[in-house]
């Protein structure tokens, strides 16, 4: 993991297209501004993990349903 120290209004660049700027620091919270192309999804980690979990559930359900249909047609 790369660890960088930034002050208020300073930024970090990721590649050519992504910039993360420190907007405010209030107590134990830091507000970040993220500039990135519209085709790049940006989520808080807990939301990202929730989306991944839902996608996994959906894909497993579809696979199980396909297996059941295959078994019905096979018999």
Secondary structure as UniProt FT lines:
FT   TURN            8..9
FT   STRAND          11..14
FT   TURN            15..17
FT   STRAND          18..26
FT   TURN            27..28
FT   STRAND          29..35
FT   TURN            38..39
FT   HELIX           45..74
//
